[in-house]
Amino acid sequence: MSLHEDFRVTDGALKIELATEADYQRVGDITVDAYLHAGHFDDPEHEYLRFVRKVAQRAAAAEVYVARNEEATIASMTLLTYGNVYADIALDGELEIRMLSVDPSVQRSGAGRAMVLAAIERARLEPGVHTVSLTTGQDWKAARALYESLGFVRAEERDWYVPDTDILLIVYTLKL
């Protein structure tokens, strides 16, 4: 994936851009807070939540974006392509959205939608990318409704279980 350092999107009061080192702590906090608030985890020290806090490592290998509203960072996401060490589901020709999270205090404000739209726009700039893919939780109704409203289609044959659990993750794709 080629890094487009100048890729930025403005959506109303939101400015979406690559995260800087100064954002990494906040990105980790937003992700953990969003997952805890949604009830996906009950222990802030869960192994996966410790993993998502390693933003500097992730940013060295993938594109980590933030959304700012009046200079406050309120959302984040990671974008990557097939073959990236952080890719869970990306196939050749796909840009995968991972760890899309919105600060619980501003959820339902349109920040998540703006982030997904920015990811789609970013995907269109990447040579060879023809599809955007993502994984979401089986019971994450609001997230699933958002993705479906934007034209994503469930790729049921690609659904998968978190290793060593009974947690089913749902895969969605959007052809560009």
N, C-alpha and C positions, 0 to 999 in steps of 0.2 A: 504494500500500500504506500503510495507516495504521500508524503506529508505536505499538506497545503496550509502553510503557516498563516497565509493571508485569508483563509476561509473564515468568514464571519457572516452571521445572519442577524438581521434586526427584525423583530416581530413585535410591533407595538412598542411597549416599554422594555421588552426583553432584548438583550444582546447575547447571542450565542457565539462562543469563540473557544479556541483551544485553551485548556487549563494551563496555568503557569505553576511553577514550583510553589508559589505563595498560596495557590488554591488547593493543594493536595490534601491538607488536613481537613479542610471544609468538605471536599469531595467525599472523603471517607466518612465523615460525620453524617452528611446528607444520606448517603447510601445506607449506612447502618440504621439511622433514625427512621428512614422510610420503611425498611424491611421489618423493624421492630414494631413500628406503629401499625403496619398492615397485619401484624400477627403471624408473619411468615417464620419468625424466630422468636424465642422467648428468653434467650440468653445472649447478652451483648458480647460475650466472649466466645460464642460459637465459632468453630473452625472456619466456616465460610465467611463470617463477618470479620474475622481477623484477616482473611485473604483479601476482602474488598477494601480494607484499609491500606493495603500496600499500593497506593496510587502511584508513587514515584516509579516503582518497578513496572507497573502496567503502562504508564505514560512513556517509558523508554521503548516499549515494544508496540504500542498501539496509539491511536488518537483518542485522547480524553478531552471531552468538551464540557463546558459549563454554561449555564444560563444565568445572566445577571439582570436583576431588576433594580434600577436605581443604585447600581454598584454593589448590591448585596447578592451573593451567590446563592441561588435557590434551587438549582437542578444540575444534574450531571449525567453523562453517558459515555460509554466507550465504544468506538467504532473500529472494526478490524476486518480483514479479509481472510480467505482460505489460506491455510498454512501457518497463520499466526499462532504463536504459543498460547494465546488467550482465547482462541476460537473454540467454541463448543460445537457449533453446528454448521458454520459456513462451508459451503461447497464452492468449487471453482466457479468464479464469476459472481460471487455473492459478497455483499458488504453486510456484516453482522452487527446488530446493535446489542450491546451487553450492558448490564448494570444501569439501566435507565432509572433514575431516582429523582424524585421531587421532594423537597423539604415538606414534611407533613403540615406545617403551618400555612403553606400556600397551595396545597393540593386542590385540584379542581379549578385552578386559576387559568388553565390553558398552557402552562409551562411544559407539561408532558407532551401535549400535542405539538407545540412549537419545536420541541427537541426532535420528535419523530420526523416532522416535516424538514427540519434542517438535515437530519441524517439522510433522508431521501434526496435532498438537493446535493449533499456531499457525495452520495453514491453516483449520481449522474456525472460528476466530475472525474470519477475514477475509471481510467481506461480498462476495458474488459469486464466491468461490472454491469450485470443485467438484472440483478435481483437484490432486494434487501431482505434479510432474514432476522428473526429474533426468537427468543424463547421466553415464555411467561408461565406462571403457575396455573395449574388446572382450575383453581378456585379464585383466581385473581380477576373477578368479573369486570371491574372498572377498566383495568388494563386491556383485557380482551375486547371490551366494547370500543375502546379508543382505537385499537389496531384495526378492528373490523370496519369502523367508521371511515378509516383512511384507505380502505381497499385491500388490506392484508387478508390473505386467505390461509386457513389452517392447512398445514401439511401433515395430516394425521400420521402418515407413514413414517414421519421423522420424529414424532414424539418420543420422549425417552425418560427413564427414571433416574433420579439422582442416585448415584451408586450407594449401595447398602441401605436404601430407604424404600418406602412405598410412595414417595413423592413423584407424581407424574408431571413432567414439564411439557408444555404444549408449544409446538413450533408453528410460526406464521411466516409467510413469505409475501412479497410484493414484487411483481414483475415490473420493471421500468419501461 
